[in-house]
């Protein structure tokens, strides 16, 4: 599967936000409630409810962060 390069920023945002949501939601759930029998289902629900917030946030914020990093580095 080859996605056209013009979609690279959207694909980057989708993948980064999905990875971050999975990791952070698992960490928060494990530290707040521990591992229990319903952990996996609760984790998936958490991912599905937070990703729609994370994806547009990363899409909007990533270019701004790249500019700041560009100005702060040589």
MIDO-942631 format. One record per atom (N, C-alpha, C): chain; atom name; y negated, z negated, x; residue in one letter; residue number from 1. Coordinates in steps of 0.02 Angstrom, whole numbers, plus 50000, padded with zeros to 5 digits. Each point is the difference from the previous one (the first is absolute). Example, Ala and Ser with C-alpha at 12.3 -4.5 7.8 and 13.67 -1.06 7.14 Angstrom:
BEGIN
(A; N; (50284; 49610; 50660); a; 1),
(A; CA; (49941; 50000; 49955); a; 1),
(A; C; (49940; 50000; 50045); a; 1),
(A; N; (49947; 50036; 49982); s; 2),
(A; CA; (49941; 49997; 50042); s; 2),
(A; C; (49945; 49963; 49961); s; 2),
//
This chain:
BEGIN
(A; N; (50059; 50000; 50042); x; 1),
(A; CA; (49941; 50000; 49958); x; 1),
(A; C; (49938; 50000; 50045); x; 1),
(A; N; (49956; 50047; 49989); x; 2),
(A; CA; (49939; 50004; 50039); x; 2),
(A; C; (49941; 49999; 49953); x; 2),
(A; N; (49958; 49949; 50010); x; 3),
(A; CA; (49941; 49991; 49958); x; 3),
(A; C; (49941; 50031; 50038); x; 3),
(A; N; (49958; 50038; 49965); x; 4),
(A; CA; (49942; 50031; 50034); x; 4),
(A; C; (49955; 49947; 50033); x; 4),
(A; N; (49971; 50018; 50056); x; 5),
(A; CA; (49959; 49953; 50039); x; 5),
(A; C; (49940; 49974; 49961); x; 5),
(A; N; (49975; 50037; 49952); x; 6),
(A; CA; (49942; 49977; 49962); x; 6),
(A; C; (50014; 49937; 49960); x; 6),
(A; N; (50065; 49985; 49989); x; 7),
(A; CA; (50019; 49940; 49963); x; 7),
(A; C; (50015; 49941; 50046); x; 7),
(A; N; (49989; 50008; 50065); x; 8),
(A; CA; (50016; 49948; 50049); x; 8),
(A; C; (49964; 49934; 49985); x; 8),
(A; N; (49936; 49999; 49983); x; 9),
(A; CA; (49968; 49936; 49986); x; 9),
(A; C; (50029; 49964; 49939); x; 9),
(A; N; (50018; 50037; 49950); x; 10),
(A; CA; (50030; 49970; 49940); x; 10),
(A; C; (50070; 49974; 50016); x; 10),
(A; N; (50039; 50039; 50037); x; 11),
(A; CA; (50067; 49979; 50019); x; 11),
(A; C; (49997; 49938; 50045); x; 11),
(A; N; (49953; 49999; 50047); x; 12),
(A; CA; (49990; 49942; 50043); x; 12),
(A; C; (49985; 49938; 49957); x; 12),
(A; N; (49955; 50006; 49953); x; 13),
(A; CA; (49982; 49944; 49957); x; 13),
(A; C; (50058; 49976; 49957); x; 13),
(A; N; (50038; 50047; 49974); x; 14),
(A; CA; (50057; 49982; 49958); x; 14),
(A; C; (50054; 49963; 50041); x; 14),
(A; N; (50016; 50026; 50058); x; 15),
(A; CA; (50051; 49968; 50042); x; 15),
(A; C; (49977; 49933; 50027); x; 15),
(A; N; (49939; 49997; 50027); x; 16),
(A; CA; (49975; 49937; 50027); x; 16),
(A; C; (49996; 49946; 49947); x; 16),
(A; N; (49973; 50018; 49942); x; 17),
(A; CA; (49994; 49950; 49947); x; 17),
(A; C; (50068; 49978; 49973); x; 17),
(A; N; (50047; 50045; 49995); x; 18),
(A; CA; (50067; 49982; 49976); x; 18),
(A; C; (50035; 49953; 50050); x; 18),
(A; N; (49995; 50015; 50064); x; 19),
(A; CA; (50031; 49958; 50051); x; 19),
(A; C; (49968; 49931; 50000); x; 19),
(A; N; (49933; 49998; 49999); x; 20),
(A; CA; (49965; 49936; 50002); x; 20),
(A; C; (50015; 49958; 49937); x; 20),
(A; N; (50000; 50031; 49942); x; 21),
(A; CA; (50015; 49964; 49938); x; 21),
(A; C; (50070; 49970; 50003); x; 21),
(A; N; (50048; 50039; 50023); x; 22),
(A; CA; (50069; 49974; 50004); x; 22),
(A; C; (50006; 49940; 50047); x; 22),
(A; N; (49969; 50006; 50058); x; 23),
(A; CA; (50004; 49946; 50049); x; 23),
(A; C; (49962; 49938; 49977); x; 23),
(A; N; (49939; 50009; 49979); x; 24),
(A; CA; (49958; 49943; 49981); x; 24),
(A; C; (50027; 49966; 49937); x; 24),
(A; N; (50020; 50038; 49951); x; 25),
(A; CA; (50025; 49968; 49939); x; 25),
(A; C; (50065; 49962; 50013); x; 25),
(A; N; (50043; 50026; 50042); x; 26),
(A; CA; (50062; 49964; 50018); x; 26),
(A; C; (49983; 49935; 50037); x; 26),
(A; N; (49952; 50004; 50046); x; 27),
(A; CA; (49980; 49940; 50037); x; 27),
(A; C; (49970; 49947; 49955); x; 27),
(A; N; (49954; 50021; 49956); x; 28),
(A; CA; (49967; 49952; 49955); x; 28),
(A; C; (50051; 49970; 49952); x; 28),
(A; N; (50043; 50040; 49973); x; 29),
(A; CA; (50050; 49976; 49954); x; 29),
(A; C; (50049; 49951; 50034); x; 29),
(A; N; (50021; 50017; 50060); x; 30),
(A; CA; (50047; 49957; 50037); x; 30),
(A; C; (49968; 49934; 50020); x; 30),
(A; N; (49937; 50002; 50020); x; 31),
(A; CA; (49967; 49937; 50021); x; 31),
(A; C; (49980; 49957; 49941); x; 31),
(A; N; (49985; 50031; 49944); x; 32),
(A; CA; (49978; 49960; 49942); x; 32),
(A; C; (50058; 49975; 49957); x; 32),
(A; N; (50053; 50040; 49995); x; 33),
(A; CA; (50055; 49982; 49955); x; 33),
(A; C; (50067; 49995; 50035); x; 33),
(A; N; (50004; 50023; 50062); x; 34),
(A; CA; (50063; 50000; 50035); x; 34),
(A; C; (50046; 50056; 49975); x; 34),
(A; N; (50056; 50007; 50034); x; 35),
(A; CA; (50049; 50050; 49978); x; 35),
(A; C; (50043; 49969; 49945); x; 35),
(A; N; (50005; 50037; 49945); x; 36),
(A; CA; (50038; 49976; 49943); x; 36),
(A; C; (50037; 50058; 49968); x; 36),
(A; N; (50038; 49987; 49949); x; 37),
(A; CA; (50043; 50052; 49971); x; 37),
(A; C; (49960; 50059; 49971); x; 37),
(A; N; (49940; 49988; 49976); x; 38),
(A; CA; (49960; 50054; 49971); x; 38),
(A; C; (49949; 50028; 50047); x; 38),
(A; N; (50007; 49984; 50065); x; 39),
(A; CA; (49950; 50021; 50050); x; 39),
(A; C; (49990; 50075; 50001); x; 39),
(A; N; (50053; 50039; 50003); x; 40),
(A; CA; (49994; 50073; 50007); x; 40),
(A; C; (49964; 50031; 49940); x; 40),
(A; N; (50018; 49979; 49941); x; 41),
(A; CA; (49968; 50027; 49940); x; 41),
(A; C; (49926; 49981; 49997); x; 41),
(A; N; (49986; 49938; 50016); x; 42),
(A; CA; (49930; 49977; 50000); x; 42),
(A; C; (49960; 50036; 50054); x; 42),
(A; N; (50031; 50012; 50057); x; 43),
(A; CA; (49967; 50036; 50055); x; 43),
(A; C; (49983; 50071; 49980); x; 43),
(A; N; (50048; 50034; 49968); x; 44),
(A; CA; (49988; 50069; 49978); x; 44),
(A; C; (49945; 50002; 49948); x; 44),
(A; N; (50000; 49953; 49953); x; 45),
(A; CA; (49947; 49997; 49949); x; 45),
(A; C; (49932; 49989; 50033); x; 45),
(A; N; (49999; 49957; 50050); x; 46),
(A; CA; (49938; 49986; 50036); x; 46),
(A; C; (49975; 50063; 50036); x; 46),
(A; N; (50045; 50036; 50031); x; 47),
(A; CA; (49981; 50062; 50034); x; 47),
(A; C; (49973; 50051; 49951); x; 47),
(A; N; (50032; 50008; 49944); x; 48),
(A; CA; (49979; 50049; 49951); x; 48),
(A; C; (49934; 49983; 49967); x; 48),
(A; N; (49983; 49936; 49996); x; 49),
(A; CA; (49936; 49982; 49969); x; 49),
(A; C; (49942; 49999; 50050); x; 49),
(A; N; (50015; 49990; 50064); x; 50),
(A; CA; (49946; 49998; 50049); x; 50),
(A; C; (49986; 50067; 50035); x; 50),
(A; N; (50049; 50044; 50002); x; 51),
(A; CA; (49989; 50063; 50034); x; 51),
(A; C; (49945; 50043; 49968); x; 51),
(A; N; (49994; 50001; 49933); x; 52),
(A; CA; (49945; 50039; 49971); x; 52),
(A; C; (49930; 49975; 50021); x; 52),
(A; N; (49995; 49939; 50022); x; 53),
(A; CA; (49937; 49974; 50027); x; 53),
(A; C; (49994; 50017; 50074); x; 53),
(A; N; (50054; 49993; 50037); x; 54),
(A; CA; (49999; 50011; 50072); x; 54),
(A; C; (49988; 50074; 50018); x; 54),
(A; N; (50030; 50046; 49963); x; 55),
(A; CA; (49995; 50071; 50017); x; 55),
(A; C; (49928; 50025; 49998); x; 55),
(A; N; (49964; 49991; 49945); x; 56),
(A; CA; (49930; 50025; 50002); x; 56),
(A; C; (49956; 49961; 50049); x; 56),
(A; N; (50016; 49936; 50011); x; 57),
(A; CA; (49962; 49961; 50048); x; 57),
(A; C; (50007; 50029; 50070); x; 57),
(A; N; (50062; 50014; 50020); x; 58),
(A; CA; (50011; 50030; 50066); x; 58),
(A; C; (49969; 50069; 50004); x; 58),
(A; N; (50004; 50038; 49947); x; 59),
(A; CA; (49972; 50067; 49998); x; 59),
(A; C; (49925; 49999; 50012); x; 59),
(A; N; (49967; 49951; 49972); x; 60),
(A; CA; (49927; 49994; 50007); x; 60),
(A; C; (49981; 49966; 50066); x; 60),
(A; N; (50035; 49948; 50019); x; 61),
(A; CA; (49981; 49960; 50058); x; 61),
(A; C; (50020; 50032; 50067); x; 61),
(A; N; (50055; 50035; 50003); x; 62),
(A; CA; (50025; 50027; 50065); x; 62),
(A; C; (49948; 50044; 50035); x; 62),
(A; N; (49967; 50047; 49966); x; 63),
(A; CA; (49950; 50040; 50036); x; 63),
(A; C; (49942; 49958; 50026); x; 63),
(A; N; (49981; 49949; 49963); x; 64),
(A; CA; (49946; 49957; 50023); x; 64),
(A; C; (50020; 49960; 50062); x; 64),
(A; N; (50062; 49976; 50000); x; 65),
(A; CA; (50025; 49962; 50057); x; 65),
(A; C; (50005; 50046; 50061); x; 65),
(A; N; (50022; 50062; 49990); x; 66),
(A; CA; (50004; 50047; 50056); x; 66),
(A; C; (49931; 50011; 50031); x; 66),
(A; N; (49948; 50006; 49958); x; 67),
(A; CA; (49932; 50008; 50026); x; 67),
(A; C; (49977; 49939; 50039); x; 67),
(A; N; (50014; 49941; 49974); x; 68),
(A; CA; (49980; 49939; 50035); x; 68),
(A; C; (50037; 49995; 50067); x; 68),
(A; N; (50065; 50014; 50000); x; 69),
(A; CA; (50038; 49998; 50062); x; 69),
(A; C; (49973; 50052; 50050); x; 69),
(A; N; (49983; 50058; 49976); x; 70),
(A; CA; (49972; 50052; 50042); x; 70),
(A; C; (49935; 49979; 50033); x; 70),
(A; N; (49960; 49962; 49964); x; 71),
(A; CA; (49936; 49976; 50028); x; 71),
(A; C; (50009; 49941; 50047); x; 71),
(A; N; (50052; 49962; 49990); x; 72),
(A; CA; (50012; 49941; 50041); x; 72),
(A; C; (50039; 50014; 50064); x; 72),
(A; N; (50030; 50058; 50004); x; 73),
(A; CA; (50041; 50017; 50058); x; 73),
(A; C; (49966; 50056; 50039); x; 73),
(A; N; (50020; 50005; 50062); x; 74),
(A; CA; (49970; 50052; 50044); x; 74),
(A; C; (50032; 50067; 49990); x; 74),
//
